[in-house]
Amino acid sequence: MYVGVLELDVLLGDVHSLKQKRAVVRPVVAELRRRFEVAVSEAGNQDLYRRTLVGVAAVSSDAAHVREVLEACERLVAARPELELLSARHRMVGPED
């Protein structure tokens, strides 16, 4: 079994309150869940209205599949015009670990 984790540090565009932040982040989280069947959460910077940390996790018996899914998730977030992807960090845990 392989578990992949992706942390996305994101700068939000024209957002001036936590309520507006939720209105931008929720659809992104929902789309990642729906399209890729991964676990997703706003995992950090909840008190900052222009920054967020989105955590994504995927599990599979094939390491290559986990990498493909997480890379597709990263591309989806990077392609959103209302977001600026500042950094992405990938981690993989497998049977050898």
Order of alpha helices (4+ residues) and beta strands (2+ residues): beta-alpha-beta-beta-alpha-beta
